[in-house]
């Protein structure tokens, strides 16, 4: 964005050692982005939905504009649609499986963070369809645009440029004022998208986790664990890692048994299933206090939720927050 306004911005002298992997210009950009994120973090969670509404319209429009601009400059989608398949048989199958594991692992962070926002939905079902549709469709469309734009870049510049921000910077070479404005708008869409991602996936969830580490209210609930530590969870977590550790060593160059490589190829499933089984077994052997054999669903009744005839204070606070939106 800044380079589109002041092209000389990229010529800022670098006073940071090359071993750090970052330049003065890049660190300045990071600091400005971080500074711009602070105002959005000031507001309560239920009020920053307006930021995400703007992001939901503006950022996809910028991505589509970037896609159209790239294929127009390349006079097509590039060579990728004409390239033959180079993988066959088990190689293709395992590549497909590993790609699915990568996608699911990426979704896992969203699954964990979603309750920080979906708890403000007016009804539980209001959080189901938006997530069920937008997450897989959004990832698929974004990946398609990224691949096609990269393919087009190989025609425009003679090399495949996978980083969209690097490609936007290359679009600024000998660019007219109209092209510079277009780069600025598209870069603003990327910045807004990253801002929303940073708030949703990092800032809010991190704040929730930190507040859970230092609880100031009840300390005898099922999630408090033993002296504030969920030893069952940590044990299951470590076991989920250990099942894949040998295969991980093979992935970084060590010689390991083929079976370990296959297990690592399905690392998310193997780790998840092992961790889930260990946690279930520990919970059965060492029951968690304040829990029962059956799930106690708290019914939603109009303006508040009730359990055993008493209004839950937290539910009332959430309802008050919804009313303020």
N, C-alpha and C positions, 0 to 999 in steps of 0.2 A: 504494500500500500504506500509506504513512504517513498520507495524507489520510484513509483509511478508519478509522484508529485515532484520529488527532488532526485533526479537520476544520480547526482553526485553523492547520495547517501551511501552507496556501496563503496565509495572511495575513502571512507573514514579510516584513518591509520589504525592498524592493529597493534595494540600494546599487550596482548595476551599471548603467552607462549603457545607455539603450535601443538605441543604435547597435550594441551588442555582439550583440544578438539572443538574449540569454539573461538570465534573472532570477536573483536570489540563491537562490530556492527551487529552481529547475531545476538550477543549478550545484551546490547542496548535494546534491540527489538524485543527480546524476551522480557526485559525489565518493564518496558512500556506496556506489553500485553498483561503482565502481572499487575501493574498499576491500574490498568483499565478494568481488571477483573474485580477489584476491591468494591466499587459501588454496587455491583450486582450481588455481592456477598453480604451486603448490609441489610437487605430486606429479608423478611421471613420467607420460608420456603413457599408458602401458598401464594405469595405475591409475585414471585419471580416467574410465575407461569406466563406473564405477559411477554417476558424476554423470550421464552421458548416458543410462544405463538409467532412472534416476529421471525425467529430463526426458522420455524417450520415453513414459512412462506418464502423468505428471502434467500436462504442458503440453497435450497433445491433449485430455485430459479437461476441462481448464479452457476450452479453445477451444470445445468442444462445449457446455459449460454456458453460456458467453457467448452462443452462437448460439441456444440454446433460450430463454434468458432474454429475449433481444431480441425474438424472434418472438412469445413469449407476451405481452410488454408491448405489442407492436404489433398483436396479434391477427391475425398473418399475416406473410407475407414482404415486405409493402410493395408499392409501385407498380411495382417494376422488372419483375416477371414479367408485368405487363399492358401495359408500354410497347411501342409498335410500333418496328420497326427504322427508324432515321432515315438510315442509310447504304445506298447502293445501288451496284451496278456496280463500277467501278474504285476508287472511294473506299472501299468496304467491303473490297475485295481488298487494297489497300495498307495499310489499317488492320490487317487480319489479319496481313499479312506483317511489319509493323513490330512488332506485339505478339509475334510469334514470335521476332523478332530480339532483343527485350528479354529474353524468357525465356531464350533460349540464352546471351546475354551474362551473365545472372545465373548460369546453370549453369556457365559457364566457370570462375568462381572456385572452385566446388565441385570441378570436375574437377581443377584444379591442386592444391587442398589435400588431396584425398582420400588420396593416397599417404602423407601424413604419418601417417595412422591405419590405412589398409588394409594397410600393410606388417607390422602386428602380427597379421594374420589367420593362423590355423593353416595354412590352405591357400589358394592363390591364388583358387580358385573361391568361397571363403567371402566374398570381398569383392564378387563380381559381382552376385548376385541381390539382396542387400539394397539396393545402390545403384540397380540397374536398376529396382526396383519402388518403393522408398520416395521417391526424389527426385522423379520426375514425379507420382506419386500424392499425395505430401505437399504439393507446390506447388499442385496442382489443388484439393485439398480446402481448403487454407488460403485460397486466392483465393476459392473459393466462399463460405466462411464470412464472409470480409471483405466481399464484395459484398452478401450477404444481410443481414448485420448493419447495414451502412450504409443499405440500403434500408429496413430496419425503423426506423432512427433518424429517417428523414424523416417517418415517421408519428408517432413518439413525441414528437419535439421540433420538428417543422415544418421541419427542415433536414437535409440529408445530412451526417453526420459521418463522415469517412473515417478519422480517427485513432482507433483503438480505445481508446487511453489517455484521450483527450479525452472519448470517449463514456462510459467508466467513471467519469470525474470528474463527468459530468452525471448519471449514475445515483445519485450521492451526494447530489443535491439533495433535501432533505426525506426522506432515506432512513431506514428503521427500522434497529434494531441488526442484525436478520437480513440486511437488504440490504447494510449496511456490511460485514458478515462475508463475504457473497458476493463483493462487490467486492474485498475483501482477498485472498481465495483466488484469484480469477481474475487479479488483478494479480500475485500471487506466481507464477502459471503463466507470465505474460508475462515476468516478471523472470528466471525460471529458463531459459526459452527463449532470452532474449537473452544470458544468461550463457553458455549452451552455444554459441550462435552466435559470440559474441565470442572464446571460447577456440578453437573449431575454425577459424573463418575468419580471425581476426586474430592472436591471441596465439601459438599454436603455429606457424602458418605463417610469421609474422614472425620468430619466433625461429630457425626453420630457415633462412630467407633470410639473416638476419644472420650466422649461423654459416657460411653458404656464402660470404659476402663476405670473411670473415677466416679462411680455412682454416689449421689448424695441422698438418695431416698432409701427405699427398702434394700436390704442386703440378704434377704432370706428367700428370694425367688428362685425358680428353677434355673435361670440363666446366670445366677451369681456363682454357681459352682462351689468349689471347696476353697475357702479363703480367697475368693475372687478369681480363681483359676478353674477353667473347665478341663480337667485332666483327661476326661473321656474324649473331648474334642481334639485336644493336642495329640493324644495317642493315635486316634484315627487319622488325623492329618499326617503325622509322620509315617504311618503305615502306608497311606496313599502315595506318599513320595517314594518310599523304599521300593515298592513294586516296580517303579520305573527307573530307578537310579542306575541299574546296570545298562539298560537300553540307552539311557542318556549318555553314559560314557561312550557307548558305541557310536552315537550320533556325532560326538565331537572328535572321533578319530581312533578310539581305543578298539582293540579286537575283543569282541564279546560273542557269546553264543547266539546263533540265529534266533532261537526262541526269545531271547531278551530283546532283540531288535523288533520282532513281531509284536511283543507286548508293548514296547515303547511306541510303535506305530499307532496303537489304539490307546495312547497314554491317558487321555481324559476319561474314557470309559473304564479302563483298568484301575486307575487311581480312584475314581469316584466309587466304583463298586466295592473295592477293597476297603476304602475308608467308611463307606456306609455299613458294610457288614461288621467291621470292627466296632463301630460306634453302637450299632444295634446290640451286638453281643455284650458289650460293656454295660450298656443301659439295662439289659436284662439281668446280668450278673450283679450289678451294683445299681439298683434303681435310683433314679434322680428324685430328690425330695420335691414335694409340692406338685407332683404330677400324678395322673391317674392312668388306668389301663385304656381308657377311651378318650377320644378327642372331644373337648368341651367347646362347642361352637357358641360364640357370643352372638345372639340374634340382634339384627338391626331393626329397631322399632322407631321409625319416624325420626324425631329430632335427636334422639339419644339412644345409646345401647344399654341394655340391662342384663344383669346376671344375678340370679337369686333374688330378684325384686329390688336390687339396689342399682342406682345409676353409677356407672363407672366414670370416675373423675376425668381420666384421660380421654375417654370418648367424648365427654362434654366439651373439653378443650378443643378437640378436633372439630366438633360440630360448630363451635363458636368461630373457629378459624375459617371454616367453609362459608359461614354466613357473612364474614367480612370481605370475601373475595368479590 
